[in-house]
Amino acid sequence: MKKELLRTIMLGAAVTVLSLSACKKDSVNGGDEVPDADRWITLSGAIDDPTNPTIGDGDAGTMVYSLTATDAKNPNITVNVFDQGMAVKSQRTARLQASADGKFLYNIQYTGEDGGIFNKYSVNGGKDFRAEGAEVETSAYVSASPRWLKAVEGVGVAVKAEANPTVYTGTAPNFVFQERTTSVDVISLDLNNPQITKIADFQLKLTAEEVAAGYYVSRIDVPVVNKAGNKVFIGAAVSKHNIKTFTLGTDGLPVFAADNASDKSWAKTLVLDYPSLANPKVLTSTKTKGNTNGYRSTMQYVGTDGHVYQATSGEKVGTGGSKILRLSSSSNEYDNDYVFSLDQALSLNNTYIETWKYAGDGIGFVVYSVLNNAGTRTGGYIARIDLNTKTATKYAIANEGQLSFNQIQSVTMHGDDVFIAVAPVGQDGNILVFSKKTGEMTVGAKLVNKPGNQYIGVY
């Protein structure tokens, strides 16, 4: 179980101050002091790597800046996270999470020499973020670029899925595909007293029929603990090989290419016992052929009714667009009698959920794009959804045709207000604030941008 590799680096009793002292903090607009706040709203921005031809890649690091909830809702306030904020430790885009009260920010550094190191910061306004507790090394278990989320308040779950070498039989030129399986590692993290609390590793295989057809789990992400606290659900992406065609590598062995033309598999979720992380099982939905792992952002939530609601993405063009599925609180299996279709709710085709926020009582706010005929995600849009009535209302937001939420990491909530950072890549924008109760949208603080950079999260 690799326990001998566990290494926790204690920082000592003294708190390391990473920026300005608490007695004199930067104001939002460069004035005197940031006031104390019951709830800090933290913004994150991804820095463009100018050596990468893809504008807005976010590969040059992450900046963070916090302001009061009142200021976040004020359109007369201006924030430039890239000039005013603190650089979070991470060679590429940091994978950030936050406590529900906004007082703490959590990060696992992504790639590089320190990839996989967990850091916890207290949030004190402006660029005043201070290291708290221990640094924790996770790369020995879940690599230097782990997928992870705050799976329940006070607990993080980090995961890694690595496809094993393809198994085949025969000799050249008559090789026959047999199977591809996946090695999975999962750890749980105590976010209050930073340390690894549980480690699990196991082999993952789909059904015999799926394996024979070339399907395998290629990525897992977005873990969430259920209401009962006895299961953790982990989203999955499934890939497929063309088992009938191969090329020969330089070593003379067969290479079975990816098969993107065939049907995708039915949506899958990996479920483990919690907190033991034992008894892995793959659940299958019959409601959509898409992915449930998302990309850097939370895609599943425990609903007010106790069920887990899970957004999907990556459905092929013409197959019905993104869905929200339900995992039953009583059976811990997919409820295949329930599905919310964003396409149907909005009378659109080929919607793609980038992220969403469950606000409570069946109400959610969805950030989505639309696939064109070539399968490219276009535009950036926001809609309020009702999971009970399966209806949705789209908002009219500025520059929606130019927006790209491909790298969005977080939407946050304070009281009945939902906060989303909205700005085109390299252009200014605003925090938009949505009322859970009334659905009203208001424009909050202005976000000042820089060429190639983008705002990717509110915490």
Order of alpha helices (4+ residues) and beta strands (2+ residues): beta-beta-beta-alpha-beta-alpha-beta-beta-beta-beta-beta-beta-alpha-beta-beta-beta-beta-beta-beta-alpha-beta-beta-beta-beta-beta-beta-beta-beta-beta-alpha-beta-beta-beta-beta-beta-beta-beta-beta-beta
